């Protein structure tokens, strides 16, 4: 099993990795499929199912599909170009992706939100179709957006989790127990093993360049969030708060008035800055998802700005350690809110952040595993119930609390020797089982919880 650090951390666009980035990626893949066919298509159609239908408007899934079919990609997304292209498509009823000519596509007619039962493979399903000049379907593919921007066709999903077509890796751990055993046998840290695995796919120069780019985008996202005011889109009239809180915190710094727990406000504000940018459709890094994108950047920023001895040269170690933990969670359970609730998003992010922080603070592999377990264990059962299907309430504040839990988990783990009762593997499996038992109302459908108890119209 191998999931690259660049699979776990992807540069994309808000507000959702599963509902925005994933559908845009699926549309891009479908265009590649059409380019490889011996026949020409004249038009396109799309249908959204399950959670993609129920919360698709609030998560901008319709926009993502339209723009994806027009040839736009999340990793090179240009907001100004996207807005202009979206307006043109709605007015002219066609798209012109490279290499495919002009294809008929009227979003009002050809993009369908299907509110019936979800497709069998996953809660986030979509079907993309190509039609001939008469409007008859001549090719179609079912895609599943399985969380974190990852996309699989129905065929790929049916092949199972063990499919890995790349070269073998030196440390192929599929569980935390494997990871600790390999660390003990090799004498390497978790980050060192993860880097060695990455080297099977790319040289160190590319790894370093990619990790620097991830942290650069995270940092820029925090900065934008801390300097931007206004109201978030979507109709809830949620005000951006990160800038105001951060300005107040900075003003209090030299006055010796702030109580010690104010450090929690700094952590929350860093996370909220990211998730306000995400809610506004800005550029973010999936960490491991958009809905949980603020936890890891906030934890790193806390470490760099508030912990003596912290240095940005060790950010790659943090990210590699976090990615190793995220890969275990994704492989053995899920990082999708539509599949397992918010425990799979903010819970996974907190576990990853706790592990990364524990690593750069000098933790042993056993302490790192313990930190991840503590963070994940105390998110078990957390539901995903976004008000009006928007990634705003409770998502923005929830990232702040996730960062606080991550720091607390790392600190507790460092106070021990790594020996503990509940293993990370047990916590991951418990999260999977809890997600399977959780009512669909609480899995990113906006049909239960805060989504139905908060007036939002």
C-alpha positions in Angstrom: 0.0 0.0 0.0 1.5 3.4 -1.0 -0.2 6.8 -0.8 2.2 9.6 -1.6 2.5 12.7 0.6 1.3 14.5 -2.6 -1.8 12.4 -2.6 -2.6 13.4 0.9 -1.7 17.0 0.4 -3.1 18.4 -2.9 -3.3 22.0 -4.0 -6.9 22.7 -4.9 -9.9 25.0 -4.6 -12.6 25.4 -2.0 -15.0 24.7 -0.5 -14.8 20.9 -0.6 -12.2 18.3 -1.6 -14.9 15.5 -2.1 -17.6 17.8 -3.5 -15.6 20.4 -5.4 -12.1 19.1 -6.2 -13.2 15.5 -6.7 -16.0 16.2 -9.2 -13.7 18.6 -11.1 -11.0 15.9 -11.3 -13.6 13.4 -12.4 -14.7 15.7 -15.2 -11.1 16.1 -16.3 -10.7 12.4 -16.4 -13.8 12.0 -18.5 -12.5 14.5 -21.0 -9.3 12.4 -21.3 -11.5 9.3 -21.8 -13.3 11.0 -24.6 -10.1 12.1 -26.3 -9.0 8.5 -26.4 -12.1 7.3 -28.2 -12.3 6.5 -31.9 -15.7 8.2 -32.1 -16.6 11.8 -31.6 -19.1 13.1 -29.1 -21.4 16.0 -29.7 -22.7 16.7 -26.2 -22.2 16.0 -22.5 -24.5 15.2 -19.5 -23.9 14.7 -15.8 -25.9 13.4 -12.9 -25.0 13.8 -9.2 -26.0 11.2 -6.6 -26.1 10.7 -2.8 -24.3 13.4 -0.9 -23.1 15.1 -4.1 -26.8 15.8 -4.8 -28.0 16.6 -1.3 -25.2 19.1 -0.5 -23.9 19.8 -4.0 -25.2 23.3 -4.3 -23.7 24.4 -1.0 -20.4 22.7 -1.8 -20.3 24.2 -5.4 -20.4 20.7 -6.9 -22.4 22.0 -9.9 -19.8 24.7 -10.6 -17.0 22.1 -10.3 -18.6 19.8 -12.8 -19.4 22.6 -15.3 -15.9 24.0 -15.1 -14.3 20.6 -15.1 -16.1 19.7 -18.3 -14.9 23.0 -19.8 -11.3 21.8 -19.1 -10.4 23.7 -15.9 -8.4 21.8 -13.3 -8.2 22.4 -9.5 -4.4 22.5 -9.3 -4.2 25.4 -11.9 -7.5 27.0 -11.0 -7.9 30.7 -11.9 -10.9 32.3 -10.1 -11.3 35.1 -12.6 -11.1 32.9 -15.6 -13.5 30.4 -14.0 -16.2 33.1 -13.3 -16.0 34.3 -16.9 -16.2 30.8 -18.3 -19.1 29.8 -16.1 -21.1 32.8 -17.2 -20.4 32.1 -20.9 -21.4 28.4 -20.6 -24.7 29.3 -18.9 -25.4 31.8 -21.7 -24.2 29.9 -24.7 -24.9 26.2 -23.6 -21.7 24.6 -24.8 -18.1 23.9 -23.6 -14.9 23.8 -25.7 -12.4 21.6 -23.9 -9.0 21.2 -25.7 -9.0 18.6 -28.4 -12.7 17.9 -28.3 -14.2 20.9 -30.2 -17.5 22.4 -29.3 -19.7 20.1 -27.1 -23.3 20.9 -26.3 -23.8 21.3 -22.6 -26.6 23.3 -21.0 -26.2 23.1 -17.2 -29.9 23.8 -16.6 -30.8 20.7 -18.6 -27.8 18.5 -18.7 -26.7 18.6 -15.1 -29.1 16.7 -12.9 -29.2 16.4 -9.1 -30.6 13.0 -8.4 -32.1 12.9 -4.9 -32.9 9.2 -5.0 -30.8 6.4 -3.4 -27.1 6.8 -3.6 -25.1 4.8 -6.1 -23.9 1.5 -4.7 -20.2 2.2 -4.6 -20.0 5.2 -2.3 -22.1 8.1 -1.0 -20.4 10.5 -3.4 -21.3 9.3 -6.8 -21.7 10.9 -10.2 -22.3 9.7 -13.8 -20.8 11.5 -16.8 -22.1 10.8 -20.2 -21.2 11.6 -23.8 -23.9 11.9 -26.4 -24.1 11.9 -30.2 -25.6 14.5 -32.5 -29.1 13.1 -31.8 -28.6 13.3 -28.0 -28.3 9.6 -27.5 -25.8 8.4 -24.9 -22.8 6.7 -26.6 -20.4 6.5 -23.6 -20.7 6.9 -19.9 -18.6 6.4 -16.8 -19.5 6.3 -13.1 -17.1 8.1 -10.8 -16.9 8.1 -7.0 -15.3 11.0 -5.1 -14.1 9.1 -2.1 -12.7 12.0 0.0 -9.7 14.2 0.0 -10.0 14.9 -3.8 -9.4 11.2 -4.6 -11.5 9.9 -7.5 -12.2 6.3 -8.6 -14.3 4.9 -11.3 -16.8 2.2 -10.4 -14.4 -0.3 -12.0 -11.4 0.9 -10.0 -13.4 0.8 -6.8 -14.5 -2.8 -7.5 -10.8 -3.8 -7.8 -10.3 -2.9 -4.1 -7.8 -1.1 -2.0 -4.8 -3.3 -2.7 -4.4 -2.1 -6.2 -1.0 -0.3 -6.4 0.5 -0.3 -9.9 3.7 1.6 -8.9 7.1 0.1 -8.0 7.5 -1.5 -4.6 8.5 0.6 -1.6 11.1 -0.2 1.1 8.7 0.3 4.0 5.2 -1.0 2.9 3.5 -0.6 6.2 -0.3 -1.1 6.1 -1.0 -0.6 9.8 0.5 1.4 12.7 1.8 -1.9 14.1 3.7 -2.5 10.9 5.0 1.0 10.9 6.3 0.7 14.5 7.9 -2.7 13.7 9.6 -1.4 10.6 10.8 1.7 12.5 12.3 -0.4 15.3 14.0 -2.8 12.8 15.4 0.0 10.6 16.3 2.5 13.3 14.6 5.2 11.1 12.0 7.7 12.1 8.5 7.6 10.5 9.4 10.6 8.4 12.6 9.0 7.2 10.7 5.8 6.2 8.0 7.9 4.4 10.7 9.8 2.5 12.4 6.5 1.5 9.0 5.3 0.1 8.6 8.6 -1.8 12.0 8.1 -3.4 10.6 5.0 -5.2 8.5 7.5 -7.2 10.7 10.6 -7.5 14.1 12.1 -6.5 14.7 14.0 -3.3 14.8 17.3 -5.3 11.2 16.8 -6.5 10.1 15.7 -3.0 11.7 18.8 -1.4 10.2 21.1 -4.1 6.8 19.6 -3.7 6.8 19.9 0.1 8.0 23.5 -0.1 5.1 24.2 -2.4 2.6 22.6 0.0 3.7 24.7 2.9 3.9 27.9 0.7 0.2 27.5 -0.3 -0.8 26.7 3.3 1.1 29.8 4.5 -0.4 32.1 1.8 -3.9 30.8 2.7 -3.4 31.6 6.4 -2.1 35.1 5.4 -5.1 35.8 3.2 -7.5 34.6 5.8 -5.9 36.8 8.5 -6.1 39.9 6.3 -9.5 39.6 4.7 -12.8 40.8 6.0 -16.4 40.4 4.7 -19.2 38.0 4.5 -18.8 34.4 3.2 -20.9 33.4 0.2 -23.9 31.0 0.3 -26.6 32.9 2.1 -26.0 32.2 5.7 -24.4 35.6 6.1 -21.5 34.2 8.1 -18.9 36.9 8.8 -15.2 36.3 8.5 -13.8 36.5 12.0 -10.2 35.4 11.7 -8.8 38.9 10.9 -10.6 40.6 13.8 -9.6 38.0 16.3 -6.0 38.0 15.2 -5.8 41.8 15.2 -7.1 41.8 18.8 -4.6 39.1 19.8 -1.7 41.0 18.3 -2.8 44.2 20.0 -3.0 42.4 23.4 0.5 40.8 23.1 2.5 43.6 24.6 0.0 44.5 27.3 0.5 41.5 29.6 -3.3 41.3 29.9 -4.0 38.0 28.1 -4.4 34.8 30.1 -2.3 31.8 29.2 -5.1 30.0 27.4 -5.1 32.8 24.8 -2.7 30.6 22.9 -5.8 28.5 22.0 -7.2 31.6 20.3 -4.1 31.9 18.2 -4.4 28.3 17.1 -8.1 28.6 16.4 -7.6 31.8 14.4 -4.9 30.3 12.2 -7.3 27.4 11.4 -10.3 29.6 10.9 -8.3 31.8 8.5 -7.8 28.7 6.3 -11.3 27.5 6.5 -12.8 30.9 5.8 -10.7 31.0 2.6 -11.9 27.6 1.8 -15.5 28.6 2.3 -15.0 31.5 0.0 -13.7 29.2 -2.8 -10.0 30.2 -2.4 -6.9 28.1 -3.0 -6.2 25.6 -0.2 -4.4 22.4 0.4 -6.3 19.2 1.2 -5.1 18.2 4.6 -6.4 15.6 4.2 -9.6 17.2 3.0 -10.8 20.8 2.3 -13.3 20.6 5.2 -10.4 19.9 7.5 -7.8 21.9 5.7 -7.1 24.3 8.6 -6.0 21.9 11.3 -2.5 21.0 10.0 -1.5 24.5 8.8 -2.7 25.9 12.1 -0.7 23.4 14.1 2.5 24.1 12.1 2.0 27.8 12.4 1.5 27.5 16.1 4.7 25.5 16.4 6.7 28.0 14.3 5.4 31.1 15.9 5.0 30.1 19.6 7.4 27.2 20.3 11.0 28.1 21.1 13.5 26.3 18.8 11.0 25.7 16.0 12.4 26.1 12.5 10.8 26.0 9.0 13.5 23.6 7.8 11.7 20.8 9.7 8.3 21.4 8.2 9.0 18.6 5.6 9.5 16.2 8.6 6.1 17.3 10.0 4.3 16.9 6.6 5.9 13.5 5.9 5.0 12.1 9.3 1.4 13.5 9.0 1.1 11.9 5.6 2.1 8.5 6.9 -0.6 8.6 9.5 -3.2 10.0 7.0 -2.4 7.2 4.6 -3.1 4.6 7.3 -6.4 6.1 8.1 -7.5 6.4 4.5 -6.4 2.8 3.7 -8.0 1.2 6.7 -11.0 3.4 7.2 -11.9 6.7 5.4 -11.2 10.4 5.2 -14.6 11.1 3.7 -17.3 12.9 5.7 -19.9 11.5 3.4 -18.7 8.0 4.3 -17.8 8.3 8.0 -18.9 11.7 9.3 -16.6 14.5 10.4 -14.5 12.1 12.6 -13.0 11.0 9.2 -12.2 14.6 8.3 -11.3 16.8 11.3 -10.6 13.7 13.3 -8.1 12.4 10.7 -6.6 15.9 10.3 -6.1 16.2 14.1 -4.4 12.7 14.2 -2.1 13.7 11.4 -1.3 17.1 13.0 -0.6 15.5 16.4 1.8 13.0 14.8 3.6 15.7 12.9 3.9 18.0 15.9 5.1 15.1 18.1 7.7 14.3 15.6 9.3 17.8 15.3 9.2 18.1 19.1 11.4 15.0 19.3 8.9 12.2 19.9 9.8 8.6 19.3 7.8 6.6 16.7 5.9 5.1 19.7 5.0 8.5 21.1 4.0 9.7 17.6 1.7 6.8 17.2 0.3 7.5 20.6 -0.3 11.2 19.8 -2.2 10.3 16.6 -4.3 7.8 18.5 -5.2 10.3 21.3 -6.3 12.8 18.7 -8.4 10.4 16.7 -9.9 8.7 19.7 -11.3 12.0 20.9 -13.1 12.7 17.7 -14.8 9.4 17.4 -18.5 9.7 16.6 -18.3 13.3 15.3 -21.0 13.9 12.8 -20.9 15.9 9.5 -24.0 18.1 9.6 -23.2 21.3 7.6 -25.9 24.0 7.8 -27.4 24.5 4.3 -24.7 22.1 3.0 -22.1 24.9 3.2 -18.6 24.2 4.6 -19.1 27.0 7.2 -21.1 26.0 10.2 -19.8 24.1 12.2 -16.8 23.4 10.0 -14.8 26.6 10.4 -14.7 26.7 14.2 -14.4 22.9 14.3 -11.0 23.1 12.6 -9.8 25.4 15.4 -10.8 22.9 18.0 -9.2 20.2 16.0 -5.9 22.0 16.1 -6.2 22.5 19.8 -6.8 18.8 20.3 -3.9 17.9 18.1 -1.5 20.0 20.2 -2.9 18.6 23.4 -2.6 15.1 22.1 1.1 15.6 21.1 1.8 17.1 24.5 0.2 14.2 26.4 2.0 11.6 24.3 5.4 13.3 24.9 4.7 13.1 28.6 4.6 9.3 28.3 6.9 6.6 26.9 4.6 5.5 24.1 3.0 2.6 26.0 -0.7 2.9 26.0 -3.9 0.8 26.1 -5.7 1.8 22.8 -3.6 1.5 19.7 -3.9 3.7 16.7 -5.0 0.7 14.7 -7.8 0.1 17.1 -8.9 3.7 17.0 -8.9 3.7 13.2 -11.0 0.5 13.0 -13.4 1.9 15.6 -13.8 5.0 13.5 -14.5 2.8 10.5 -17.2 0.8 12.4 -18.7 4.0 13.9 -19.0 5.5 10.4 -20.7 2.4 9.1 -23.2 2.5 11.9 -23.8 6.2 11.7 -27.1 7.4 10.2 -26.9 8.8 6.7 -28.5 12.0 8.2 -25.2 12.7 9.9 -22.9 12.0 6.9 -22.7 15.2 4.9 -26.2 15.1 3.6 -27.5 18.2 5.6 -30.5 16.1 6.7 -29.8 16.0 10.4 -28.1 17.6 13.3 -27.3 21.3 13.2 -28.3 21.3 9.5 -32.0 20.9 10.4 -32.0 22.6 13.9 -30.4 25.9 12.9 -32.7 28.3 11.0 -30.9 28.9 7.7 -33.4 30.5 5.3 
